[in-house]
């Protein structure tokens, strides 16, 4: 059996620990800005800012979530008045997801805080270290996607 000390030095443990801390910090930024949403919901809003009218299937794929999870996430956003589901013009079984004006306004207000958060994260890294970190994270991500196929 692997000891706690040994397992806490693994890539998976370190990434998970960092993710928990980043998520908590990001949640604080959202709450300070007046949002009552999760970081995952904010990520969906960010995606919809750049891809308005996406389908639920596209959102699920982009966020690597199953249909049930993305439905729950979108239900929450709709309850908060942040998205609208509109029937697709050519296929009434499909809904297109659009942000409300309130969501767009809140996004624009919050975006500078999010950018500042990301800039502060990079302050402890040199430019080359930051680039290398992104490269390594992309490499890990791609290896997991390949393993799923």
N, C-alpha and C positions, 0 to 999 in steps of 0.2 A: 504494500500500500504506500502511495506517495504521501509524504508529509505535507502539512499545511504550508510550511515555509517553501518547499519545492513547488507546490502547485500554485502558490501566489506569485511565482515568477514566470508563469507561462504566458504566452501571447494572449490566449483567450481570456485569462483572468485579468490581465492588465487592460485589455481593450474594454472588457465589461465594466471594470472599476472606473475607467475614464469616462465611459458612456454614462454611467450613473451620475457622476459628478457634473458632466456637461449638461445632462438633462435637467438636473436640479437647478443649476445656474440659469439655464435658458428659461425654465419655468418661472423663476424669479423675475426675469426681464419682462416676460409676458404679463405677469400679475401687476408689476409696477406700472406697465403701460395701460392697465385696465382690462386686459383680455381675461376671460374666464375659460380658456381653452388649454389643451395640452400641446406640447411641442409637436406631436404627430399631426394634430389638427392644423397647427400653424404651417407645418411643412406642406400640407395639402392645399392650404390657402396660397402659399408661395407658388406651388405648381400651377394652380388655377389662374393666378395672375398672369403667368406666361403661356398658359394653355386653356383659355376659356372655352367652355362648351365641351370639355372632355367627357367621355363616358365613364361610368363606374368601373368598367373593365379596364380601361386605360389607366385610371387612377390606381386600381389594385395592382396592376403590373408595375407601374412606375414606383410605387411605394413598397413593393414586394409583400403585399398583404393578400390574404384570401378574401373572397367575396363577402363572407359574413363579417369579417373585421372591418372592411371598408364601408359596408352598409352601416354598421354601428357608428363608425367615425363620422360619416356623412349625416346620419340622423342627429348626432350631437350638434354638428355645425348648423343644421337646419333649425333645430330647437332654439339655438342662439340667434337665429335670423341672419346667418352669415352666408348661406348658400340658397340657391333655388334649383330645383330639379324641373327641367322642362322636357316635354316629349320631343323626341327626334322627329323631324319633319317627314322623313321617309320610312321610319319604322317605329310605330307607337309603342313597341315593347322596350325600346331603348330610351333612357333618360340622359339628357345632357346636363352637366353640372356647371352652374354659373355663380359667381360671387355676387352678393348684394353690394349696394353702394356703401353700406356701413362696413362691410368686410374690407372693401378696397380702401376706404378712408383709414380704418384702423391699421391696415397693413402699411400704408404710406407713413403713418405716424410712428410705427414701431420699427420700420426697416433700418433707420439710422442707428437705433440702439443695438440691433442685431449685428449690423456691420461693425460697430464699435466693439462688441463682444468678440467677434471673430478677429479683429485687429489686435485686441488685447491678448488673445490666445497665442498669436504668432510672435508676440514681443520677446518671449524667452527663447526663440529659435532664430538662427541666422537664416538668411534667404535660402541658402543651399540646404540647410536642415529642413526647412519648411517644405521645399520642393521634394526632397527625399522622402519625408514622412508621407506626403500625398501619394507619391509614386508607390511606396510600400503598402499603404492602405489599399490603393487601387489593385495592386497585385494580389493581396489577400482576398479582396472582394471577388475579383475575377476567378480565382482558384475555387472559391466556394460555389460560384455560379456554374462553372464547368462541372464540378462534382455532382450537381443536382441533375444534370442532363442524362 
